[in-house]
Amino acid sequence: GIESVGTFLAMTKNGEINLVLAQRAAEEFNPPRVLAVFPRDPQVNSNNNKTKVNQAFMAQLPIKTWIQYINDGQIKLGKTTLKEAGFGFQRAHLNALIRSGELVPLLVEREKSFQVASGNEDWQPGDNIIYLLHDPRPKLLKRLSGGTSSSRLALEKLPKVEELPIATGASNSTVDESVN
């Protein structure tokens, strides 16, 4: 039954329902991790949240917007590996894409184990992040530029995420200090 599940995830297009479902699942079944997609600020929720429900994927996920992107075929499925060298730059770049609404982290693979990404995720070098990237190009332009017309997603390394828009001469410690 649900008691044997490691993670409970509530994800519908209604954030309030997601939160109520997650709270009830946490109270009734006490799974190790309870995640939900809901629209509140995590600090505001933590005071009212008697049970431990974390935001899934990212804080303030605009779920209806992302459902529309998916329905319109305006997404790509990507994977990136966080590297020791330049980790601060890479983390800052990913966080900027998340804040701008272009990227949603879905899963974190760490030590051969997959976990649903949460809004308060503490990424580490060596983590593999599987994500959705918003691709606003019209369908015709995608076909003309060699993009597949299939609705099936393929996991790939995407240049917008892999290529860091930074100067390569700066030291990693300088970036770590400016990011934190």
BAZA-103700 format. One record per residue (C-alpha): residue in three letters; x, y, z. Coordinates in pm, whole numbers, plus 50000, padded with zeros to 5 digits. Layout:
N
<numar rest="ALA" u="X" v="Y" w="Z"/>
...
//
This chain:
180
<numar rest="GLY" u="50000" v="50000" w="50000"/>
<numar rest="ILE" u="50090" v="50366" w="50016"/>
<numar rest="GLU" u="50265" v="50312" w="50351"/>
<numar rest="SER" u="50553" v="50141" w="50167"/>
<numar rest="VAL" u="50609" v="50434" w="49929"/>
<numar rest="GLY" u="50924" v="50644" w="49975"/>
<numar rest="THR" u="50782" v="50967" w="49833"/>
<numar rest="PHE" u="50427" v="51098" w="49799"/>
<numar rest="LEU" u="50380" v="51359" w="49523"/>
<numar rest="ALA" u="50056" v="51558" w="49478"/>
<numar rest="MET" u="50049" v="51723" w="49136"/>
<numar rest="THR" u="49728" v="51838" w="48971"/>
<numar rest="LYS" u="49656" v="52173" w="48811"/>
<numar rest="ASN" u="49499" v="52290" w="49138"/>
<numar rest="GLY" u="49764" v="52387" w="49393"/>
<numar rest="GLU" u="49525" v="52409" w="49688"/>
<numar rest="ILE" u="49401" v="52054" w="49627"/>
<numar rest="ASN" u="49761" v="51936" w="49596"/>
<numar rest="LEU" u="49847" v="52082" w="49935"/>
<numar rest="VAL" u="49542" v="51930" w="50108"/>
<numar rest="LEU" u="49609" v="51587" w="49951"/>
<numar rest="ALA" u="49973" v="51598" w="50055"/>
<numar rest="GLN" u="49887" v="51700" w="50412"/>
<numar rest="ARG" u="49631" v="51420" w="50444"/>
<numar rest="ALA" u="49874" v="51163" w="50299"/>
<numar rest="ALA" u="50142" v="51277" w="50543"/>
<numar rest="GLU" u="49904" v="51251" w="50839"/>
<numar rest="GLU" u="49754" v="50915" w="50741"/>
<numar rest="PHE" u="50052" v="50727" w="50596"/>
<numar rest="ASN" u="50361" v="50915" w="50716"/>
<numar rest="PRO" u="50582" v="50857" w="50407"/>
<numar rest="PRO" u="50947" v="50970" w="50437"/>
<numar rest="ARG" u="50900" v="51251" w="50181"/>
<numar rest="VAL" u="50582" v="51442" w="50098"/>
<numar rest="LEU" u="50588" v="51685" w="49806"/>
<numar rest="ALA" u="50318" v="51893" w="49642"/>
<numar rest="VAL" u="50289" v="52156" w="49372"/>
<numar rest="PHE" u="50128" v="52455" w="49544"/>
<numar rest="PRO" u="50142" v="52832" w="49494"/>
<numar rest="ARG" u="50245" v="52958" w="49836"/>
<numar rest="ASP" u="50575" v="53092" w="49954"/>
<numar rest="PRO" u="50750" v="52813" w="50154"/>
<numar rest="GLN" u="50812" v="53044" w="50454"/>
<numar rest="VAL" u="50444" v="53139" w="50474"/>
<numar rest="ASN" u="50339" v="52775" w="50451"/>
<numar rest="SER" u="50583" v="52643" w="50712"/>
<numar rest="ASN" u="50400" v="52820" w="50996"/>
<numar rest="ASN" u="50061" v="52669" w="50904"/>
<numar rest="ASN" u="50203" v="52337" w="50790"/>
<numar rest="LYS" u="50170" v="52094" w="51081"/>
<numar rest="THR" u="50291" v="51809" w="50862"/>
<numar rest="LYS" u="50611" v="51821" w="50661"/>
<numar rest="VAL" u="50500" v="51903" w="50304"/>
<numar rest="ASN" u="50768" v="52045" w="50076"/>
<numar rest="GLN" u="50715" v="52217" w="49745"/>
<numar rest="ALA" u="50782" v="51986" w="49453"/>
<numar rest="PHE" u="51026" v="52082" w="49178"/>
<numar rest="MET" u="51070" v="52450" w="49269"/>
<numar rest="ALA" u="50918" v="52720" w="49487"/>
<numar rest="GLN" u="50625" v="52895" w="49320"/>
<numar rest="LEU" u="50593" v="52659" w="49020"/>
<numar rest="PRO" u="50340" v="52814" w="48780"/>
<numar rest="ILE" u="50176" v="52475" w="48714"/>
<numar rest="LYS" u="49907" v="52602" w="48475"/>
<numar rest="THR" u="50169" v="52776" w="48262"/>
<numar rest="TRP" u="50381" v="52460" w="48242"/>
<numar rest="ILE" u="50075" v="52248" w="48158"/>
<numar rest="GLN" u="50012" v="52486" w="47868"/>
<numar rest="TYR" u="50376" v="52458" w="47753"/>
<numar rest="ILE" u="50343" v="52078" w="47759"/>
<numar rest="ASN" u="50011" v="52085" w="47571"/>
<numar rest="ASP" u="50161" v="52319" w="47310"/>
<numar rest="GLY" u="50475" v="52106" w="47271"/>
<numar rest="GLN" u="50693" v="52395" w="47390"/>
<numar rest="ILE" u="50925" v="52191" w="47611"/>
<numar rest="LYS" u="51241" v="51988" w="47593"/>
<numar rest="LEU" u="51351" v="51719" w="47837"/>
<numar rest="GLY" u="51710" v="51766" w="47946"/>
<numar rest="LYS" u="51974" v="51623" w="48173"/>
<numar rest="THR" u="52283" v="51788" w="48315"/>
<numar rest="THR" u="52556" v="51668" w="48548"/>
<numar rest="LEU" u="52682" v="51908" w="48811"/>
<numar rest="LYS" u="53061" v="51915" w="48792"/>
<numar rest="GLU" u="53310" v="51982" w="49072"/>
<numar rest="ALA" u="53500" v="52229" w="48851"/>
<numar rest="GLY" u="53287" v="52540" w="48808"/>
<numar rest="PHE" u="53010" v="52411" w="49037"/>
<numar rest="GLY" u="52927" v="52760" w="49165"/>
<numar rest="PHE" u="52887" v="52896" w="48811"/>
<numar rest="GLN" u="52678" v="52598" w="48706"/>
<numar rest="ARG" u="52450" v="52621" w="49010"/>
<numar rest="ALA" u="52406" v="52998" w="48961"/>
<numar rest="HIS" u="52321" v="52944" w="48592"/>
<numar rest="LEU" u="52061" v="52677" w="48674"/>
<numar rest="ASN" u="51909" v="52893" w="48948"/>
<numar rest="ALA" u="51885" v="53187" w="48706"/>
<numar rest="LEU" u="51701" v="52968" w="48452"/>
<numar rest="ILE" u="51467" v="52847" w="48727"/>
<numar rest="ARG" u="51397" v="53202" w="48854"/>
<numar rest="SER" u="51326" v="53321" w="48499"/>
<numar rest="GLY" u="51066" v="53046" w="48456"/>
<numar rest="GLU" u="51255" v="52873" w="48174"/>
<numar rest="LEU" u="51355" v="52556" w="48361"/>
<numar rest="VAL" u="51187" v="52319" w="48607"/>
<numar rest="PRO" u="51404" v="52056" w="48777"/>
<numar rest="LEU" u="51211" v="51726" w="48790"/>
<numar rest="LEU" u="51446" v="51461" w="48928"/>
<numar rest="VAL" u="51781" v="51451" w="49105"/>
<numar rest="GLU" u="51996" v="51143" w="49062"/>
<numar rest="ARG" u="52248" v="51109" w="49342"/>
<numar rest="GLU" u="52451" v="50799" w="49419"/>
<numar rest="LYS" u="52242" v="50584" w="49179"/>
<numar rest="SER" u="51917" v="50688" w="49347"/>
<numar rest="PHE" u="51646" v="50908" w="49192"/>
<numar rest="GLN" u="51447" v="51158" w="49398"/>
<numar rest="VAL" u="51177" v="51401" w="49292"/>
<numar rest="ALA" u="51334" v="51748" w="49300"/>
<numar rest="SER" u="51205" v="51973" w="49576"/>
<numar rest="GLY" u="51189" v="52350" w="49607"/>
<numar rest="ASN" u="51456" v="52350" w="49877"/>
<numar rest="GLU" u="51695" v="52108" w="49704"/>
<numar rest="ASP" u="52062" v="52133" w="49804"/>
<numar rest="TRP" u="52245" v="52025" w="49490"/>
<numar rest="GLN" u="52593" v="51873" w="49508"/>
<numar rest="PRO" u="52870" v="51813" w="49255"/>
<numar rest="GLY" u="52806" v="51481" w="49083"/>
<numar rest="ASP" u="52426" v="51517" w="49091"/>
<numar rest="ASN" u="52242" v="51453" w="48766"/>
<numar rest="ILE" u="51949" v="51689" w="48722"/>
<numar rest="ILE" u="51666" v="51591" w="48487"/>
<numar rest="TYR" u="51457" v="51892" w="48393"/>
<numar rest="LEU" u="51201" v="52047" w="48159"/>
<numar rest="LEU" u="51317" v="52347" w="47956"/>
<numar rest="HIS" u="51069" v="52587" w="47799"/>
<numar rest="ASP" u="51122" v="52600" w="47422"/>
<numar rest="PRO" u="50899" v="52881" w="47290"/>
<numar rest="ARG" u="50982" v="52830" w="46920"/>
<numar rest="PRO" u="50673" v="52773" w="46705"/>
<numar rest="LYS" u="50618" v="52415" w="46581"/>
<numar rest="LEU" u="50685" v="52505" w="46217"/>
<numar rest="LEU" u="51016" v="52669" w="46306"/>
<numar rest="LYS" u="51115" v="52359" w="46507"/>
<numar rest="ARG" u="51045" v="52135" w="46208"/>
<numar rest="LEU" u="51234" v="52362" w="45971"/>
<numar rest="SER" u="51535" v="52378" w="46204"/>
<numar rest="GLY" u="51559" v="52000" w="46227"/>
<numar rest="GLY" u="51363" v="51954" w="46546"/>
<numar rest="THR" u="51152" v="51642" w="46561"/>
<numar rest="SER" u="50781" v="51669" w="46494"/>
<numar rest="SER" u="50716" v="51378" w="46728"/>
<numar rest="SER" u="50541" v="51455" w="47055"/>
<numar rest="ARG" u="50770" v="51209" w="47231"/>
<numar rest="LEU" u="51040" v="51362" w="47452"/>
<numar rest="ALA" u="51399" v="51244" w="47437"/>
<numar rest="LEU" u="51639" v="51303" w="47725"/>
<numar rest="GLU" u="51925" v="51517" w="47597"/>
<numar rest="LYS" u="52195" v="51761" w="47702"/>
<numar rest="LEU" u="52070" v="52103" w="47596"/>
<numar rest="PRO" u="52309" v="52386" w="47501"/>
<numar rest="LYS" u="52104" v="52652" w="47683"/>
<numar rest="VAL" u="52178" v="52470" w="48010"/>
<numar rest="GLU" u="52519" v="52318" w="47936"/>
<numar rest="GLU" u="52686" v="52630" w="47796"/>
<numar rest="LEU" u="52745" v="52871" w="48082"/>
<numar rest="PRO" u="52722" v="53239" w="47981"/>
<numar rest="ILE" u="53033" v="53340" w="48179"/>
<numar rest="ALA" u="53398" v="53424" w="48139"/>
<numar rest="THR" u="53612" v="53113" w="48196"/>
<numar rest="GLY" u="53898" v="53296" w="48367"/>
<numar rest="ALA" u="53729" v="53359" w="48704"/>
<numar rest="SER" u="53793" v="53130" w="48996"/>
<numar rest="ASN" u="53528" v="52900" w="49141"/>
<numar rest="SER" u="53576" v="53033" w="49494"/>
<numar rest="THR" u="53492" v="53386" w="49379"/>
<numar rest="VAL" u="53164" v="53264" w="49231"/>
<numar rest="ASP" u="53075" v="53054" w="49535"/>
<numar rest="GLU" u="53111" v="53363" w="49753"/>
<numar rest="SER" u="52896" v="53576" w="49523"/>
<numar rest="VAL" u="52624" v="53308" w="49487"/>
<numar rest="ASN" u="52583" v="53238" w="49859"/>
//
